[in-house]
Amino acid sequence: MDHYKFRVVKNHLVQFLVYLALFLALVPLFSILYEVVVRGFSTISIEFFIKPTPTVGEVGGGVANAIQGTLITIGLASLIGVPIGLMSGIFLSEYGESKLSVVVRFLHDVLMGIPSIVIGVFAYALITLSIGFSVIAAAFALSVIMIPIVTRTTEEALKLVPMSIREAAIALGIPRWKATVTVVFSGAKKAIVTGLLLSIARIAGESAPVLVTMGFWRWWFAGFDRPVANLALDIFIFAMSPFKNWLTLAWGSALVLILLVLGISVAARVLTKGRY
Amino acid sequence: MKISQKVFPFFCNLNIKFILQLNHFKGDDIFKLVSALVASSIFLLLGLMVYELVKGSWLSIQTFGLNFIVGTKWDPAVSKVFGALPLILGTLVTSAIALLIGIPISLGVGLALSEYMPKKFGLAVSFLVELLAAVPSVIYGLWGIFVLIPFLRNHVYPYLQTAFGFIPIFSGPIYGGGVLTGGIVLAIMIIPTVSAVMRDLFLTVPNSQREAMIALGATKWETTKTVISYARSGVIGAIILGLARAVGETMAITMVIGNKFQVWPSSLFDAWYTMAAIIANELLEATYDLYISALINVGLVLLFVALIINILARLIVWRTLRFTRGIARE
C-alpha cells in the first residue's frame, strides 16, 4: 500500500470512528426516553395524579403529593433565587468591568461547579440541624444552585441588548435604573425567561440536596417547617425499595419528571431559537 | 471653545455642575448600590458555606485529624472510627474510568458536530446532546438499575470475562452493579457536557487554519488534527470540567455502584463506595454527633476536591476561549 492510499484509508477510518462515537453517545438518550415512556405510560392513570403516595402493601396510589411538594419547593427556591440572580446579573452587565465584577463573576462560576450534594450538606448544617428537616432547608439549597445559573444567563442576556437602546432611553431623560428595568429588560425578556426556565428545570430534577435536607415524606404539605414530598427524590426511594407497587410508581414519576424537565428545556430553546 | 462660546453663550455661562445635577437621579445611586450589594452576597454565601462545613466537621477534625483522610476504617456501630480514604479512592477511580470511556467519545461527538456534519444537521444533533445533559441524575440511576445493569450483566460482562479473565481486574463474580458499571454511567453523564464544550472550542478555531491545511493537500483527518492541536489546552480544560462533574455526581452513582465500604475492590465487577454516595446514604441515618460530623467532613473534602478541579478547568477553558476568539476576530 503506498503512502497516499494509507492516508485515504486512515481518513475514512477516523470518519467512521467519529460517527461511531456520536452513535454511542446518542444510544443512551434514546434508550432512556424509550424505557421511561414505555414503562411509565402503563402506570399513569387519573388515580396517579390525584392520590398521594401509597403505604407499603397498598395497591394503586399516585404521586399527587409529590407534584404538589415539588411545585412548593421550586416556588420557594425561586422566591429566594430569582431576585438575587436578576440583581447580580444586572450588576455584572450594566455597571461595567471593575475588579469587583470580575471576582463576582468568577465566584458565580465556582459556585456553579460545586457538587449539589455539598450544597445539600451546607443547607443541612446551616438550617436542618437547627430547625429540623423542612421544606425551607431544601428550598434554600435549591436556591443556592439556582443563583449562579440565573445570574450568568441574565448577564449574557442583558449584554446582547445593543448599547444604542440604553442611550436612547437615557436621552429621553428617564433615570438610568428605570431605563434598565423597563427598556433594557424588555429587550432581553426572552433570553432572561430562557435562563429562568433552564434554572427551574435544573432544580426540578435535583434529588441529592433534597434528600439530605428534608428526607422522604409520604404525605401532603403540612407547613413550612415540615418536609414535603418531592418527585425526583420519590424516584430514588421507590427505585431502591423492594416493593413492586413502588417500583412501577418510580417509572410513572420518571415519566412525569422527564416531561417536566425536557418540556421546560425545549420551551426555553424554542424561545431563543435565533441564538442556537 | 471660543466658537462654541459665541454660538451658545447662554449654555456656557451655566455652571457645568448644575447641568450634571439636572441629569443626576438619586434612584440611580441607590439602584447601583443595591445591585452591587446583592451581587456581593456571593462572598457571604461561599464564606458561609466553608464556615458551616468546617464548623460542622470540627468534631471529626479534632477527633481524627489527618487520620480522617488516610484512615481505612468506617465503623459507626462499634468502635466509632471514621476514615475516608476508601471513599476518596472510590470517587477518583470511578471518575477515572468515566474519563477513559467518556473522553474519546466526547472528542468524537465534538468533532462530528463541529467538523464532520453539515452545519444544519450538526445544530439539530447538538440540540439532542444538550437534551441529554438536561436529564436528571436520578433518572440515569433508575435507567441504570433496570436497563443498563441487566444488559451489562447478561450481554457484556460475561464476554469481557471470557476474553480478559486472566487479568485480575476482570475476574471474580459478576453482580451487575459495581465499579465498572458506575464508571460507565458517569461516562454517559459527562459526555453531553464535555462534548458541548469541545464543539464550542472547535468552532472558535479560525477557518484560516483549516484552509491552510486543505491548500497543502491534507486529508480531512489531517486538517482536523490541526484543529484539535490548535484548541488543545481548551480540550484539556473540557476534560477537567468533565472530571469535576463526575466527582460530584451523587444519585446515579449511588444507585449503581453497590455501596460497599472496602479499601480496594477485588475486581472491576465488585461493589465500592464514593464520597457523595455515603453522604446521600447515611446522613439521614446518622444518630450521634461524631457520625454526623464525620459525614459533613466528607462533604468538606469533596468541596475542596471539586473546587480545585473546577478552578483549574475554568482558568484553562477561559484562557483558551479568550485567546482563540481574539485571533478569530483579526
Interface residues (C-beta under 8 A of the other chain):
Chain A: R7 V8 K10 N11 V14 Q15 L17 V18 Y19 L20 A21 L22 L24 A25 L26 P28 L29 S31 I32 E35 V36 R39 P83 I84 M87 S88 I90 F91 L92 E94 Y95 L100 S101 V104 F106 L107 H108 D109 V110 L111 G113 I114 P115 S116 I117 V118 I119 G120 V121 F122 Y124 A125 L126 L129 V144 I147 T151 P175 R176 W177 K178 T180 A201 R202 A204 G205 E206 S207 A208 L211 V212 G215 A232 L233 I235 F236 A239 M240 A250 W251 A254 L257 I258 V261 L262 S265 V266 R269 Y276
Chain B: F25 G27 D28 I30 F31 K32 V34 S35 A36 V38 A39 S40 S41 I42 F43 L45 L46 L48 M49 E52 L53 K55 G56 P104 I105 S106 L107 G108 V109 L111 A112 L113 Y116 L123 V125 S126 F127 L128 V129 E130 L131 L132 A134 V135 P136 S137 V138 I139 Y140 G141 L142 W143 I145 F146 V147 I188 I191 P192 S195 T219 K220 W221 E222 T224 L241 A244 V247 G248 E249 T250 M251 T254 M255 A276 I279 A280 L283 L284 I292 L295 I296 G299 L302 L303 A306 L307 I309 N310 I311 A313 R314
